[in-house]
């Protein structure tokens, strides 16, 4: 357990330092308020799961995991932009995120929108800072990140989520939403870690399978916590998804618990394509038990 905690802390320290250092030189710019808004959300902590996935998949492929830092940062920047926009009144209309007022509650809606826009755009510049064993793979990496974040990925999932608010969904429709809305950015993190290490095509496929299954397990647990968690535990409002088509609404809590276990186990099986997988397997299991 101590080794798990130490490695997690090392990964988180690496990404926190990079994110803090990246924007530090820009505070002399006349649009300083923009960077204040961006950093308010970007440096607010959180699990940093997506960078951890990028780092550890790089390590499991035999690479120097620190070389994956720009990839990890790019994914986290896109994730943060999505949270800022999700919290807006036109979307989920949330007042709290990670135990603090949401971005638009502090900086106003226009600045929150622009902060999200800037994080998304800057992420692709950061992505290209990664030093790859095969530089020719950078085009594939950028395209992958764009696809996972854009209309075929996270944004597409958000659109399906909005369109589904007025009706009940089938199992396939709920999975279609969540595999895009949550799973695709996890997919980007895992596969980019493999690319950073110069991993094989088989390992890229295995990382994508792991991400798809774990993304579903993570989202199901998130849906469950919106029902059984407290605001103090979650650091944000709970019960906000009551009217949405969540896994809990579709299956109930008991069935959701079974599905979390099923998808997590399938994800762990996909790790057979890698070496030294104990940490990632432990991380996957920990997501089935989390309370926050």
C-alpha beads as a LAMMPS data file, in Angstrom:
LAMMPS data file: protein, C-alpha beads

292 atoms
291 bonds

1 atom types
1 bond types

-500.0 500.0 xlo xhi
-500.0 500.0 ylo yhi
-500.0 500.0 zlo zhi

Masses

1 110.0

Atoms # bond

1 1 1 0.000 0.000 0.000
2 1 1 2.853 2.381 0.795
3 1 1 4.407 1.765 -2.633
4 1 1 1.043 2.535 -4.242
5 1 1 0.657 5.756 -2.282
6 1 1 4.246 6.834 -2.954
7 1 1 3.961 6.298 -6.695
8 1 1 0.623 8.105 -6.834
9 1 1 2.121 11.029 -4.924
10 1 1 5.128 11.129 -7.267
11 1 1 2.902 11.176 -10.344
12 1 1 0.711 13.918 -8.863
13 1 1 3.708 16.035 -7.843
14 1 1 5.058 15.801 -11.384
15 1 1 1.854 17.003 -13.030
16 1 1 1.157 19.696 -10.419
17 1 1 4.605 21.218 -10.919
18 1 1 4.324 21.186 -14.704
19 1 1 0.879 22.803 -14.702
20 1 1 1.926 25.458 -12.196
21 1 1 5.139 26.274 -14.055
22 1 1 3.574 26.349 -17.515
23 1 1 1.387 29.416 -16.989
24 1 1 3.629 31.237 -14.513
25 1 1 5.455 33.318 -17.195
26 1 1 2.196 34.597 -18.673
27 1 1 0.953 36.532 -15.651
28 1 1 2.732 39.644 -16.913
29 1 1 0.411 39.673 -19.944
30 1 1 -2.367 42.307 -19.965
31 1 1 -4.999 39.500 -19.993
32 1 1 -3.803 38.319 -16.560
33 1 1 -7.375 37.827 -15.370
34 1 1 -7.718 35.027 -17.933
35 1 1 -4.773 33.136 -16.436
36 1 1 -6.173 33.693 -12.959
37 1 1 -9.415 32.064 -14.044
38 1 1 -7.658 29.209 -15.828
39 1 1 -5.402 28.436 -12.888
40 1 1 -8.259 28.709 -10.405
41 1 1 -9.654 25.502 -11.865
42 1 1 -6.510 23.916 -13.306
43 1 1 -4.587 24.071 -10.016
44 1 1 -7.531 23.175 -7.777
45 1 1 -6.168 19.687 -7.157
46 1 1 -8.395 16.705 -7.715
47 1 1 -7.479 13.094 -8.356
48 1 1 -5.355 13.796 -11.458
49 1 1 -6.370 10.346 -12.665
50 1 1 -5.842 11.059 -16.345
51 1 1 -2.205 12.151 -15.895
52 1 1 -1.644 9.118 -13.668
53 1 1 -2.932 6.872 -16.464
54 1 1 -0.600 8.517 -18.983
55 1 1 2.395 8.239 -16.686
56 1 1 1.837 4.639 -15.694
57 1 1 1.052 3.321 -19.163
58 1 1 4.303 4.880 -20.299
59 1 1 6.095 3.129 -17.417
60 1 1 4.380 -0.230 -18.096
61 1 1 5.689 -0.057 -21.672
62 1 1 9.241 0.377 -20.391
63 1 1 9.471 4.115 -21.060
64 1 1 10.677 6.995 -18.903
65 1 1 7.306 8.014 -17.486
66 1 1 8.351 11.636 -16.978
67 1 1 8.669 11.988 -20.752
68 1 1 4.875 11.645 -20.913
69 1 1 4.356 14.815 -18.849
70 1 1 3.252 17.125 -21.703
71 1 1 0.762 14.500 -22.902
72 1 1 -0.525 14.102 -19.337
73 1 1 -0.838 17.856 -18.922
74 1 1 -2.697 18.265 -22.221
75 1 1 -5.312 15.704 -21.200
76 1 1 -5.723 17.331 -17.772
77 1 1 -6.134 20.773 -19.356
78 1 1 -8.900 19.445 -21.597
79 1 1 -10.532 17.709 -18.645
80 1 1 -10.435 20.961 -16.651
81 1 1 -11.951 22.960 -19.511
82 1 1 -14.791 20.447 -19.678
83 1 1 -15.467 20.834 -15.943
84 1 1 -15.569 24.623 -16.192
85 1 1 -18.061 24.461 -19.034
86 1 1 -20.097 21.649 -17.454
87 1 1 -20.650 23.777 -14.361
88 1 1 -22.064 26.741 -16.306
89 1 1 -25.735 27.695 -15.880
90 1 1 -26.475 26.609 -19.449
91 1 1 -25.147 23.131 -18.675
92 1 1 -25.279 21.588 -15.159
93 1 1 -25.570 24.906 -13.286
94 1 1 -23.362 23.803 -10.374
95 1 1 -22.181 26.134 -7.622
96 1 1 -19.364 23.998 -6.202
97 1 1 -16.508 21.954 -7.627
98 1 1 -13.775 20.274 -5.549
99 1 1 -15.035 21.997 -2.430
100 1 1 -14.849 25.519 -3.887
101 1 1 -17.131 27.829 -5.783
102 1 1 -17.240 26.969 -9.465
103 1 1 -15.301 29.091 -11.929
104 1 1 -18.222 31.159 -13.191
105 1 1 -19.288 31.918 -9.610
106 1 1 -15.905 33.567 -9.009
107 1 1 -14.985 35.080 -12.371
108 1 1 -18.369 35.421 -14.091
109 1 1 -19.774 33.449 -16.989
110 1 1 -17.936 35.216 -19.855
111 1 1 -14.503 34.731 -18.262
112 1 1 -15.290 31.127 -17.323
113 1 1 -16.218 30.360 -20.924
114 1 1 -13.009 31.965 -22.180
115 1 1 -10.912 30.176 -19.558
116 1 1 -12.284 26.874 -20.805
117 1 1 -11.692 27.875 -24.421
118 1 1 -8.080 28.805 -23.671
119 1 1 -7.352 25.586 -21.765
120 1 1 -8.697 23.492 -24.636
121 1 1 -6.681 25.362 -27.256
122 1 1 -3.470 25.553 -25.230
123 1 1 -3.648 21.818 -24.573
124 1 1 -2.699 21.035 -28.147
125 1 1 0.361 23.284 -27.980
126 1 1 1.416 21.502 -24.784
127 1 1 0.795 18.112 -26.394
128 1 1 3.379 18.812 -29.101
129 1 1 6.064 19.470 -26.474
130 1 1 6.350 15.716 -25.826
131 1 1 9.654 14.159 -26.923
132 1 1 8.707 10.898 -28.616
133 1 1 10.938 7.889 -29.397
134 1 1 9.414 8.095 -32.874
135 1 1 8.622 11.765 -33.680
136 1 1 6.523 10.636 -36.640
137 1 1 3.886 9.498 -34.134
138 1 1 3.128 13.063 -33.023
139 1 1 0.501 13.517 -35.737
140 1 1 -1.270 10.369 -34.564
141 1 1 -1.092 11.563 -30.948
142 1 1 -2.579 14.985 -31.702
143 1 1 -5.313 13.468 -33.858
144 1 1 -6.137 10.953 -31.127
145 1 1 -6.419 13.688 -28.512
146 1 1 -8.638 15.791 -30.792
147 1 1 -10.893 12.842 -31.602
148 1 1 -11.270 11.806 -27.965
149 1 1 -12.044 15.377 -26.871
150 1 1 -14.189 16.459 -29.800
151 1 1 -17.376 15.595 -31.655
152 1 1 -16.659 11.862 -31.799
153 1 1 -15.612 11.769 -28.156
154 1 1 -16.292 13.822 -25.037
155 1 1 -18.233 16.666 -26.695
156 1 1 -20.294 14.160 -28.670
157 1 1 -21.148 12.373 -25.437
158 1 1 -22.218 15.646 -23.841
159 1 1 -24.502 16.347 -26.800
160 1 1 -26.119 12.910 -26.478
161 1 1 -26.534 13.560 -22.753
162 1 1 -28.361 16.849 -23.397
163 1 1 -30.617 15.306 -26.051
164 1 1 -31.535 12.483 -23.696
165 1 1 -32.707 14.618 -20.788
166 1 1 -36.361 14.536 -21.804
167 1 1 -36.721 10.743 -22.166
168 1 1 -35.663 7.457 -20.656
169 1 1 -32.813 5.652 -22.383
170 1 1 -31.963 2.068 -23.176
171 1 1 -28.832 0.417 -21.809
172 1 1 -27.047 0.921 -25.134
173 1 1 -27.912 4.614 -25.214
174 1 1 -26.587 5.210 -21.693
175 1 1 -23.358 3.382 -22.553
176 1 1 -23.092 5.377 -25.804
177 1 1 -23.205 8.590 -23.766
178 1 1 -20.843 7.633 -20.983
179 1 1 -18.283 5.809 -23.131
180 1 1 -17.848 9.084 -24.999
181 1 1 -18.399 11.639 -22.239
182 1 1 -16.057 10.008 -19.697
183 1 1 -14.339 7.084 -21.371
184 1 1 -12.787 8.729 -24.396
185 1 1 -10.600 11.168 -22.465
186 1 1 -9.400 8.296 -20.273
187 1 1 -8.690 6.466 -23.530
188 1 1 -6.578 9.394 -24.702
189 1 1 -4.552 9.424 -21.489
190 1 1 -3.811 5.698 -21.549
191 1 1 -2.970 5.474 -25.248
192 1 1 -0.853 8.638 -25.169
193 1 1 1.163 7.019 -22.379
194 1 1 1.862 4.075 -24.676
195 1 1 2.828 6.402 -27.534
196 1 1 5.187 8.350 -25.230
197 1 1 7.057 5.121 -24.543
198 1 1 7.099 3.942 -28.163
199 1 1 4.812 1.014 -27.329
200 1 1 3.476 -1.540 -29.801
201 1 1 0.204 -1.605 -31.680
202 1 1 -0.930 -4.465 -29.444
203 1 1 -0.273 -2.318 -26.387
204 1 1 -2.194 0.604 -27.898
205 1 1 -5.200 -1.690 -28.430
206 1 1 -4.904 -3.093 -24.904
207 1 1 -4.683 0.416 -23.412
208 1 1 -7.815 1.437 -25.316
209 1 1 -9.688 -1.650 -24.059
210 1 1 -8.586 -0.977 -20.490
211 1 1 -9.679 2.649 -20.763
212 1 1 -13.067 1.799 -22.216
213 1 1 -13.921 -0.651 -19.442
214 1 1 -12.469 1.408 -16.635
215 1 1 -14.183 4.533 -17.943
216 1 1 -17.539 2.795 -17.621
217 1 1 -16.701 1.508 -14.137
218 1 1 -15.624 4.974 -13.069
219 1 1 -18.776 6.631 -14.417
220 1 1 -21.081 4.067 -12.836
221 1 1 -19.388 4.660 -9.490
222 1 1 -19.733 8.415 -10.045
223 1 1 -23.465 7.986 -10.689
224 1 1 -23.755 5.935 -7.506
225 1 1 -21.951 8.542 -5.437
226 1 1 -24.349 11.230 -6.661
227 1 1 -27.011 9.216 -4.832
228 1 1 -25.196 7.865 -1.766
229 1 1 -22.445 10.457 -1.256
230 1 1 -22.577 13.692 0.716
231 1 1 -21.550 17.191 -0.342
232 1 1 -18.805 17.149 2.295
233 1 1 -17.353 13.916 0.866
234 1 1 -17.711 14.889 -2.775
235 1 1 -16.693 18.550 -2.561
236 1 1 -19.612 19.446 -4.840
237 1 1 -23.367 19.256 -4.892
238 1 1 -24.961 15.799 -4.853
239 1 1 -28.303 14.708 -6.241
240 1 1 -27.692 16.947 -9.252
241 1 1 -28.097 14.024 -11.679
242 1 1 -31.500 12.969 -10.330
243 1 1 -33.323 13.940 -13.515
244 1 1 -30.652 12.567 -15.849
245 1 1 -30.320 9.154 -17.471
246 1 1 -27.697 7.709 -15.153
247 1 1 -26.681 4.093 -14.631
248 1 1 -28.363 4.201 -11.224
249 1 1 -31.660 5.247 -12.777
250 1 1 -31.307 2.459 -15.347
251 1 1 -30.166 -0.398 -13.106
252 1 1 -30.467 0.518 -9.425
253 1 1 -27.611 0.578 -6.923
254 1 1 -27.164 -3.184 -6.461
255 1 1 -26.844 -3.915 -10.179
256 1 1 -24.528 -0.927 -10.578
257 1 1 -22.198 -2.381 -7.958
258 1 1 -22.041 -5.619 -9.953
259 1 1 -21.309 -3.750 -13.167
260 1 1 -18.505 -1.734 -11.566
261 1 1 -16.863 -5.015 -10.556
262 1 1 -17.428 -6.562 -13.995
263 1 1 -15.976 -3.685 -15.991
264 1 1 -13.055 -3.222 -13.598
265 1 1 -12.122 -6.907 -13.844
266 1 1 -12.269 -6.783 -17.640
267 1 1 -10.042 -3.707 -17.605
268 1 1 -7.490 -5.468 -15.411
269 1 1 -7.457 -8.464 -17.770
270 1 1 -6.422 -6.117 -20.600
271 1 1 -3.243 -5.262 -18.684
272 1 1 -1.739 -8.611 -19.663
273 1 1 -0.140 -6.854 -22.644
274 1 1 2.108 -4.872 -20.252
275 1 1 4.791 -5.440 -17.630
276 1 1 4.743 -4.568 -13.935
277 1 1 1.003 -3.955 -13.854
278 1 1 0.418 -4.220 -10.107
279 1 1 0.057 -0.485 -9.570
280 1 1 -2.470 0.022 -12.368
281 1 1 -4.480 -3.006 -11.280
282 1 1 -4.583 -1.667 -7.719
283 1 1 -5.656 1.740 -9.014
284 1 1 -8.457 0.197 -11.036
285 1 1 -9.704 -1.728 -8.011
286 1 1 -9.562 1.341 -5.804
287 1 1 -12.065 3.051 -8.089
288 1 1 -14.666 0.394 -7.219
289 1 1 -14.450 1.322 -3.543
290 1 1 -14.070 5.104 -3.631
291 1 1 -16.347 7.395 -1.648
292 1 1 -15.260 10.638 -3.355

Bonds

1 1 1 2
2 1 2 3
3 1 3 4
4 1 4 5
5 1 5 6
6 1 6 7
7 1 7 8
8 1 8 9
9 1 9 10
10 1 10 11
11 1 11 12
12 1 12 13
13 1 13 14
14 1 14 15
15 1 15 16
16 1 16 17
17 1 17 18
18 1 18 19
19 1 19 20
20 1 20 21
21 1 21 22
22 1 22 23
23 1 23 24
24 1 24 25
25 1 25 26
26 1 26 27
27 1 27 28
28 1 28 29
29 1 29 30
30 1 30 31
31 1 31 32
32 1 32 33
33 1 33 34
34 1 34 35
35 1 35 36
36 1 36 37
37 1 37 38
38 1 38 39
39 1 39 40
40 1 40 41
41 1 41 42
42 1 42 43
43 1 43 44
44 1 44 45
45 1 45 46
46 1 46 47
47 1 47 48
48 1 48 49
49 1 49 50
50 1 50 51
51 1 51 52
52 1 52 53
53 1 53 54
54 1 54 55
55 1 55 56
56 1 56 57
57 1 57 58
58 1 58 59
59 1 59 60
60 1 60 61
61 1 61 62
62 1 62 63
63 1 63 64
64 1 64 65
65 1 65 66
66 1 66 67
67 1 67 68
68 1 68 69
69 1 69 70
70 1 70 71
71 1 71 72
72 1 72 73
73 1 73 74
74 1 74 75
75 1 75 76
76 1 76 77
77 1 77 78
78 1 78 79
79 1 79 80
80 1 80 81
81 1 81 82
82 1 82 83
83 1 83 84
84 1 84 85
85 1 85 86
86 1 86 87
87 1 87 88
88 1 88 89
89 1 89 90
90 1 90 91
91 1 91 92
92 1 92 93
93 1 93 94
94 1 94 95
95 1 95 96
96 1 96 97
97 1 97 98
98 1 98 99
99 1 99 100
100 1 100 101
101 1 101 102
102 1 102 103
103 1 103 104
104 1 104 105
105 1 105 106
106 1 106 107
107 1 107 108
108 1 108 109
109 1 109 110
110 1 110 111
111 1 111 112
112 1 112 113
113 1 113 114
114 1 114 115
115 1 115 116
116 1 116 117
117 1 117 118
118 1 118 119
119 1 119 120
120 1 120 121
121 1 121 122
122 1 122 123
123 1 123 124
124 1 124 125
125 1 125 126
126 1 126 127
127 1 127 128
128 1 128 129
129 1 129 130
130 1 130 131
131 1 131 132
132 1 132 133
133 1 133 134
134 1 134 135
135 1 135 136
136 1 136 137
137 1 137 138
138 1 138 139
139 1 139 140
140 1 140 141
141 1 141 142
142 1 142 143
143 1 143 144
144 1 144 145
145 1 145 146
146 1 146 147
147 1 147 148
148 1 148 149
149 1 149 150
150 1 150 151
151 1 151 152
152 1 152 153
153 1 153 154
154 1 154 155
155 1 155 156
156 1 156 157
157 1 157 158
158 1 158 159
159 1 159 160
160 1 160 161
161 1 161 162
162 1 162 163
163 1 163 164
164 1 164 165
165 1 165 166
166 1 166 167
167 1 167 168
168 1 168 169
169 1 169 170
170 1 170 171
171 1 171 172
172 1 172 173
173 1 173 174
174 1 174 175
175 1 175 176
176 1 176 177
177 1 177 178
178 1 178 179
179 1 179 180
180 1 180 181
181 1 181 182
182 1 182 183
183 1 183 184
184 1 184 185
185 1 185 186
186 1 186 187
187 1 187 188
188 1 188 189
189 1 189 190
190 1 190 191
191 1 191 192
192 1 192 193
193 1 193 194
194 1 194 195
195 1 195 196
196 1 196 197
197 1 197 198
198 1 198 199
199 1 199 200
200 1 200 201
201 1 201 202
202 1 202 203
203 1 203 204
204 1 204 205
205 1 205 206
206 1 206 207
207 1 207 208
208 1 208 209
209 1 209 210
210 1 210 211
211 1 211 212
212 1 212 213
213 1 213 214
214 1 214 215
215 1 215 216
216 1 216 217
217 1 217 218
218 1 218 219
219 1 219 220
220 1 220 221
221 1 221 222
222 1 222 223
223 1 223 224
224 1 224 225
225 1 225 226
226 1 226 227
227 1 227 228
228 1 228 229
229 1 229 230
230 1 230 231
231 1 231 232
232 1 232 233
233 1 233 234
234 1 234 235
235 1 235 236
236 1 236 237
237 1 237 238
238 1 238 239
239 1 239 240
240 1 240 241
241 1 241 242
242 1 242 243
243 1 243 244
244 1 244 245
245 1 245 246
246 1 246 247
247 1 247 248
248 1 248 249
249 1 249 250
250 1 250 251
251 1 251 252
252 1 252 253
253 1 253 254
254 1 254 255
255 1 255 256
256 1 256 257
257 1 257 258
258 1 258 259
259 1 259 260
260 1 260 261
261 1 261 262
262 1 262 263
263 1 263 264
264 1 264 265
265 1 265 266
266 1 266 267
267 1 267 268
268 1 268 269
269 1 269 270
270 1 270 271
271 1 271 272
272 1 272 273
273 1 273 274
274 1 274 275
275 1 275 276
276 1 276 277
277 1 277 278
278 1 278 279
279 1 279 280
280 1 280 281
281 1 281 282
282 1 282 283
283 1 283 284
284 1 284 285
285 1 285 286
286 1 286 287
287 1 287 288
288 1 288 289
289 1 289 290
290 1 290 291
291 1 291 292
